[in-house]
Amino acid sequence: MSVTRDLIAANVRSHARRYVATGVAVAISMAFVLASLTLTTALTTVLSRSITAQYQGAAALVSVDPRIETDEPIDLVDLRPTIEKTTGVTAIAPMTFSVLEFHKDSQRSTRQMSPILPEPFFQPSLVEGKMPTSNSEVAIDTQLAQTLKVTVGDTIDVRAAYSSERYQQVTVTGTVASALSFLPTSYATEGAISEIAGELRPLSYLVAVDAQQGTPSLEQQNALVDALREALPTHPALEIESGDAARQAALDSAKLDATTTQAIIMVFPVIAVAVSLIVVSTTFQVVLHQRKRELALLRTLGARSSQVRRIIIAETLVVGLLASVVAVLAGATLSAIGLWASGLAISFVDAVTMISPLNVLVTLALGTALTLLVGVRPALGVARISPMAALSPIDEAAAVSSRASWVKFIVGGLLTVGALAAMYVGAQNESESLRFSVLLAASVVALVGFLVFISPLMPTFTRSFGLFGRSIVSVMARENTTRNPGRTSATGVAIVIGVTLVSTMLVGAASLRATLDGEVDAQRPLDLTAQMREGELPSDVRSAVPGISGVEAVVEGRFAEGILTKTGASEAEKAQEVRLSIVGQPDLNIVSHSPIALLSDDEVLLPDSFGVDDGHSMTVCVGEDLSACREFTATLSETTPYAAMISEKALLELAPNAEVNRVHVKLAEGADATQVQSDLATLDETLIVEGAALERQMYTRMINIALGMVVALLGVSVLVSLVGVTNTLSLSVRERTRENGLLRALGLSRKQMRRMLAWGAVFIALTATVIGLALGVFFGWIGMLALPVQVETLVIEVPWLQLAGVVLVSLMSAVVAAWLPGRRAAKTSPVVALADQ
């Protein structure tokens, strides 16, 4: 046994360089697995902490289920006095928040604001200052303080978000630690929030009792629940439960959401593992094929087939275990740093504690097991070869069976055709959820089937791309890619997977962005509209708007105060007349992203809730004495934001001195809508600035953030595939030492040797990249068809510049991957190379 152990150790040491690519591929993918597991564990931990803090000190929860509709709705605000008077109750707190807009100079930000809760409920962690005690004070989180560039003692303006109300000035009395999860991060008294955003009407109340150490016992909780049920009226929507039960229900719901998130996140390390398995499998096949003579010598010296098999499997086990240990160390370190830097962990020590020992063991076991799994088949194949056959000259091309290639070709073709048929059927389905499920499943099968189908053809395609090279170096590189078809295929397929997934995301993101922009432009075609809350737009504001950076075009809009009545209205109807702003419609196509139909001079546009029929005759009167009147035909609209709109020409005929009360703005290409809105708002504090550009920019930012995260995650798979390129070239250099030495002896320079290997890498990468891009465009299109959303026009957009970037990065990475093997080949002298056995 000791002889076998010594032999295994000696083999691992002597062939360590050949196993480097295997170890690197396994280490990268397993480190990614551990980092992903740690991230999902951390998210669950932070979410659990947040929920636990939310229910801190609660002995009972009284809530109303909004899903239950009854003839007599119940309002918790009306029940608050009864709850407070219930025996044993020491404190009560609403579970609610308001969304407010904070403003300071040119800076704006939207935040959730929660009322300050009494003891023993959750108390935010103060960083500086004190908590508010009056209705003119607030405590804001540190991130908001940095955004607004304010400190304790400064004043800021606050109002309800997405409203046109006037700002109220408040004083910042303190800053609190930014919440790690979903707890509101700014705080004020209940009275302050009610004054700013309206009366708080919570759907839940936390209720506390006098408890030792702030944590009520189970008996106290049950007693309070019984007392509340006796004191409060019985109602189908009213729910009363203990604090522990409410907290546990929230935790269970959060864990369900966390499980879904974990499943989504783990898709990416699974892809990286799949790519690494291709690299590892190829490495083992080639290395063991190169060691046939060595293993045959063991057989001739008396080693049995089972002993050779055990030696190879043991080597595989050692390589997998060592690579997994490296993965755990690297993954744990990077995970801890990432959690600490992102703020998910309070400190580096806290980050380390979030790395679950179970996740570490799973990573170790998974990395070792997968390496062993892909190494078993080559080991079994080599062990079955007789000594005489193994000692015969090595035929590289024979490494891939022609029969196996045909089997792959046929099976892959059948899978692909079947999946395409399923896609066609699924795309016709009207059920959004079913269409999404069918297209998703069919896409996975189609990708796998096509990879199997294209694998035997990869060397032929690679050689075809190499035909563009005319120099002797590129010709030799082209022929080298076909010397071992199996190795070229495996390397190319690994790159195809990475490029396909990245380009799919790029095409899908560009198409989704274009589709959403088209929907926004069709329904809300104007970028921004700046309008006075009341009255005329000051002349200095009108003259300043065109000069603001990012503004491309401006159209002014006029209005006049007047009344609108049905033609021939009765005296009773006339008595209910209400003065309103009659808005003139200018030609907005100058600033519009889609055509806007202009009103005729005898047409008045009304909201469909106005209470008249389409085509009804209406009378518009304007002026101080309402003497200028004219009849119009009503046209109803679901989307008009105005009470009444007529053509600008008709308005000026009725009111020649109609005032300008708004400007419609079109943004320049690439302008920051939020910044332009902020710049416009600083022109006058009563100016309301709204528009579709903000919505469009929000969609773009969300898509870009998601795309950046996905591409970064898929980048690990691409990195592993490039390790495969390095591995292919390194093994090629190793097995062709004599051939390379002969080329050097015949006059090939070191520079030409490096270029030959670089050209070989480029041919493989270029072939795989072109195939991957084609698949990416196709699957991006299928992904848009699968989206479970209703849109008027589905736009498929190919981001040519980004895809060109993918090609450039792929080719540059291939050249970099070829650098080390090329350097090694160029350093070997012809004499040493020709003497190599």
CORQUIKA-V527637 format. One record per residue. SS is DSSP state (@ for helix, = for strand, . for the rest). OMEGA is omega in whole degrees, -180 to 180 (* if undefined). BURIAL is I if it has 24 or more other ideal C-beta (glycine too) atoms within 12 Angstrom, else O. Layout:
BEGIN
SS	OMEGA	BURIAL
SS	OMEGA	BURIAL
END
This chain:
BEGIN
.	-180	O
@	179	O
@	178	O
@	180	O
@	178	O
@	-180	O
@	179	I
@	180	I
@	180	O
@	179	O
@	180	I
@	180	I
@	-175	O
@	-179	O
.	-176	I
.	-177	O
.	-179	O
.	-178	I
.	-178	I
@	-178	I
@	178	I
@	-179	I
@	-180	I
@	-179	I
@	179	I
@	-178	I
@	-179	I
@	-176	I
@	-180	I
@	174	I
@	177	I
@	178	I
@	-179	I
@	179	I
@	180	I
@	177	I
@	-180	I
@	179	I
@	-179	I
@	176	I
@	180	I
@	179	I
@	178	I
@	180	I
@	-179	I
@	179	I
@	179	I
@	178	I
@	-179	I
@	-180	I
@	178	I
@	178	I
@	-179	I
@	-177	I
.	-179	I
.	176	I
.	-176	I
.	174	I
.	179	I
=	177	I
=	176	I
=	-174	I
=	176	I
=	178	I
.	-176	O
.	-179	O
.	-179	O
.	180	O
.	179	O
.	178	O
.	180	O
.	180	O
.	-178	O
.	-179	I
.	-178	O
@	-180	I
@	179	I
@	-178	O
@	-175	I
@	179	I
@	179	O
@	179	I
@	-178	I
@	-178	O
@	-179	O
.	-178	I
.	177	O
.	-178	I
=	179	I
=	-179	I
=	178	I
=	-177	I
=	178	I
=	172	I
.	-176	I
.	175	I
.	175	I
=	177	I
=	-175	I
=	175	I
=	-179	I
=	-175	I
=	175	I
=	-176	I
.	-179	O
.	-176	O
=	177	I
=	176	I
=	179	I
=	-177	I
=	168	I
=	178	I
=	-178	I
=	175	I
=	177	I
.	-177	I
.	177	I
.	172	I
.	8	O
.	-177	I
.	-175	I
.	177	I
.	-180	O
.	-178	I
.	180	O
=	174	O
=	-178	I
=	175	O
=	-178	I
.	178	O
.	-179	I
.	177	I
.	180	O
.	-177	O
.	179	O
.	-176	O
=	176	I
=	169	I
=	-175	I
=	180	I
=	-174	I
@	179	I
@	178	O
@	178	I
@	178	I
@	180	O
@	-178	I
@	-179	I
.	179	O
.	177	I
.	179	O
.	-179	I
.	178	O
.	175	I
=	177	I
=	178	I
=	-176	I
=	171	I
=	176	I
=	-178	I
.	176	I
.	179	O
.	178	O
.	179	O
.	178	O
.	176	O
.	172	I
=	-178	I
=	178	O
=	-179	I
=	177	I
=	-179	I
=	-178	I
=	173	I
=	-179	I
=	179	I
.	179	I
.	-177	I
.	179	I
.	-177	I
.	-169	I
.	176	O
.	176	I
.	-171	I
.	174	I
=	-169	I
=	175	I
=	177	I
.	178	I
@	-180	I
@	-179	O
@	-179	I
@	179	I
@	179	I
@	-175	I
@	-170	I
@	-178	I
.	-175	O
.	177	O
.	178	I
.	-176	I
.	175	I
.	180	I
=	173	I
=	170	I
=	-178	I
=	-177	I
=	174	I
=	177	I
.	-175	O
.	176	I
@	177	O
@	174	O
@	-179	O
.	-178	O
.	179	I
.	-180	O
@	179	O
@	179	O
@	180	I
@	-179	I
@	179	O
@	179	I
@	178	I
@	179	I
@	-179	O
@	180	I
@	179	I
@	179	O
@	-175	O
@	-174	I
.	-180	I
.	176	O
.	-179	O
.	-178	O
.	-176	O
.	-177	I
=	-179	I
=	178	I
=	-180	I
=	-179	I
=	179	I
@	179	I
@	-179	I
@	179	O
@	180	I
@	-179	I
@	178	O
@	178	O
@	179	I
@	179	I
@	178	O
@	180	O
@	179	I
@	177	O
@	177	O
@	-179	O
@	178	I
@	177	O
@	178	O
@	180	O
@	179	I
@	180	O
@	-177	O
@	-175	I
@	176	I
@	-174	I
@	174	I
@	177	I
@	177	I
@	180	I
@	178	I
@	180	I
@	178	I
@	-180	I
@	178	I
@	177	I
@	-180	I
@	-178	I
@	-180	I
@	179	I
@	-179	I
@	-178	I
@	-180	I
@	-178	I
@	-178	I
@	-179	I
@	176	I
@	179	I
@	-177	I
.	-179	I
@	-180	I
@	-179	I
@	-179	I
@	177	I
@	177	I
@	176	O
@	179	I
@	-180	I
@	179	O
.	173	O
.	-179	O
.	178	I
.	179	O
@	-180	I
@	179	O
@	177	O
@	180	I
@	180	I
@	179	I
@	-179	I
@	-180	I
@	178	I
@	176	I
@	179	I
@	180	I
@	-180	I
@	179	I
@	-180	I
@	-179	I
@	179	I
@	179	I
@	180	I
@	177	I
@	177	I
@	-180	I
@	-180	I
@	180	I
@	-180	O
@	-179	I
@	179	I
@	-180	I
@	-179	O
@	179	I
@	-180	I
@	179	I
@	-179	O
@	180	I
@	180	I
@	-177	I
@	-178	O
@	-180	O
.	177	O
.	176	I
.	-178	I
.	-179	O
.	179	O
@	178	O
@	178	O
@	178	O
@	180	I
@	-180	O
@	179	O
.	178	I
.	-174	I
.	174	O
@	179	O
@	178	O
@	178	I
@	-180	I
@	179	O
@	179	I
@	178	I
@	-177	I
@	-178	I
@	180	I
@	180	I
@	-177	I
@	-179	I
@	177	I
@	178	I
@	-177	I
@	-178	I
@	179	I
@	-176	I
@	-175	I
@	176	O
@	180	I
@	179	I
@	-180	O
@	-179	I
@	-178	I
@	-178	I
.	-178	O
.	-180	I
.	180	O
@	-178	I
@	180	O
@	-178	O
@	-179	I
.	177	O
.	-178	O
.	-178	O
.	177	I
.	-175	O
@	-176	I
@	-179	O
@	-179	O
@	180	I
.	-179	I
.	178	O
@	179	O
@	179	O
@	180	O
@	179	I
@	177	O
@	178	O
@	-178	I
@	-177	I
@	-179	O
@	179	O
@	179	I
@	179	I
@	178	O
@	-178	I
@	-180	I
@	178	O
@	180	O
@	178	I
@	177	I
@	178	O
@	177	I
@	-179	I
@	180	O
@	-178	O
@	-178	I
@	-180	I
.	-176	O
.	-179	O
.	178	O
.	-175	O
@	-177	O
@	-180	O
@	178	O
@	179	I
@	-177	O
@	-178	O
@	-178	I
@	178	I
@	-180	I
@	-179	O
@	179	I
@	178	I
@	180	I
@	-180	I
@	-180	I
@	179	I
@	-180	I
@	-179	I
@	178	I
@	177	I
@	-179	I
@	-173	I
@	-175	I
@	179	I
.	-177	I
.	-175	I
@	178	I
@	179	I
@	178	I
@	-180	I
@	179	I
@	179	I
@	178	O
@	-180	I
@	-180	I
.	179	O
.	179	O
.	-177	I
.	-177	O
.	-180	O
@	-180	O
@	-179	I
@	177	I
@	178	O
@	178	I
@	179	I
@	-179	I
@	180	I
@	-179	I
.	180	I
.	-179	I
.	176	I
.	-174	I
@	-178	I
@	-179	I
@	178	I
@	-180	I
@	-178	I
@	179	I
@	180	I
@	-180	I
@	178	I
@	179	I
@	179	I
@	-179	I
@	-179	I
@	-178	I
@	179	I
@	-178	I
@	179	I
@	-179	I
@	175	I
@	179	I
@	-180	I
@	180	I
@	180	I
@	-180	I
@	180	I
@	-180	I
@	179	I
@	179	I
@	-180	I
@	179	I
@	180	I
@	177	I
@	179	I
@	178	I
@	179	I
@	-178	I
@	-179	I
@	-176	O
@	-180	I
.	-169	I
.	-177	I
=	-179	I
.	-178	I
=	173	I
=	177	I
=	-173	I
=	176	I
=	177	I
.	177	O
.	170	O
.	-173	O
.	175	I
.	-178	I
.	-177	O
@	180	O
@	176	O
@	-180	I
@	-178	I
@	-177	O
@	-175	O
@	-178	I
.	-177	O
.	-179	O
.	-179	I
.	180	O
.	179	I
=	-179	I
=	-178	I
=	-178	I
=	173	I
=	-180	I
=	178	I
=	-177	I
=	179	I
=	174	I
=	177	I
=	180	I
=	178	I
=	-180	I
=	-179	I
=	173	I
=	178	I
.	-179	O
.	-179	O
.	178	O
.	180	O
@	179	O
@	178	O
@	179	O
@	-180	O
@	-180	O
.	-180	O
.	179	O
.	177	O
.	-180	O
=	-180	I
=	175	I
=	-173	I
=	175	I
=	-180	I
=	175	I
.	175	I
.	-174	O
@	-177	I
@	177	O
@	-176	O
.	-175	I
=	177	I
.	175	I
.	-176	O
.	177	O
.	179	I
.	-180	O
.	178	O
.	173	I
.	-175	O
.	178	O
.	-176	O
=	175	I
=	-179	I
=	-177	I
=	172	I
=	-176	O
.	178	O
.	-174	O
.	177	I
.	176	O
.	179	I
.	176	O
.	-179	O
.	-180	O
.	179	I
=	-179	O
=	178	I
=	178	I
=	177	I
=	-179	I
=	-179	I
.	-178	O
.	180	O
.	178	O
.	-177	I
.	-180	O
=	-175	I
=	180	O
=	180	I
=	179	O
=	175	I
=	-175	I
=	171	I
=	-175	I
=	180	I
=	177	I
.	-170	O
.	-177	O
.	-180	I
.	-174	I
.	179	I
.	179	I
=	-180	I
=	173	I
=	180	I
=	-179	I
@	179	I
@	179	O
@	179	I
@	-179	I
@	175	I
@	178	O
@	-177	I
.	-178	I
.	-179	O
.	179	O
.	-174	I
=	174	I
=	180	I
=	-178	I
=	172	I
=	176	I
=	-171	I
=	170	I
=	-177	I
=	176	I
.	179	O
.	178	O
.	-180	O
.	178	I
.	-176	I
@	-179	I
@	-180	I
@	178	I
@	177	I
@	180	I
@	180	I
@	178	I
@	-177	I
@	-180	I
.	-180	I
.	179	I
.	-175	I
.	178	O
.	-178	I
=	177	I
=	-177	I
=	-179	I
=	177	I
.	-176	I
@	-179	I
@	179	I
@	178	I
@	180	I
@	179	I
@	177	I
@	178	O
@	-178	I
@	-179	I
@	179	O
@	-179	O
@	-179	I
@	178	O
@	180	O
@	-180	O
@	179	I
@	179	O
@	-177	O
@	-179	I
@	178	I
@	178	O
@	178	I
@	179	I
@	178	I
@	178	I
@	178	I
@	179	I
@	179	I
@	179	I
@	177	I
@	171	I
@	177	I
@	177	I
@	178	I
@	-179	I
@	180	I
@	-178	I
@	180	I
@	179	I
@	177	I
@	178	I
@	-178	I
@	-174	I
@	-179	I
.	-179	I
@	-180	I
@	180	O
@	179	I
@	178	I
@	178	I
@	178	O
@	178	I
@	-179	I
@	180	O
.	173	O
.	178	O
.	-178	I
.	178	O
@	179	O
@	179	O
@	177	I
@	179	I
@	179	I
@	180	I
@	179	I
@	178	I
@	178	I
@	177	I
@	178	I
@	-179	I
@	180	I
@	180	I
@	-178	I
@	-179	I
@	178	I
@	-178	I
@	-178	I
@	179	I
@	178	I
@	180	I
@	178	I
@	178	I
@	177	I
@	-179	I
@	178	I
@	180	I
@	-178	I
@	173	I
@	176	I
@	179	I
@	179	I
@	177	I
@	177	I
@	-176	I
@	-176	I
.	-179	I
.	179	O
.	179	O
.	177	O
.	180	O
.	-177	O
.	177	O
.	-177	O
.	175	I
.	-177	I
.	178	I
.	-179	I
.	-172	I
@	-178	O
@	179	O
@	179	I
@	175	I
@	175	O
@	177	O
@	179	I
@	-178	I
@	180	O
@	-179	I
@	-178	I
@	178	I
@	179	O
@	178	I
@	178	I
@	178	I
@	180	I
@	-179	I
@	-174	I
@	-176	I
@	176	I
@	179	I
@	179	I
@	-180	O
@	-180	I
@	-177	I
@	-177	I
@	-177	O
.	-179	I
.	-180	O
@	-177	I
@	-180	O
@	-178	O
@	-178	I
@	178	O
@	-177	O
.	179	O
.	*	O
END
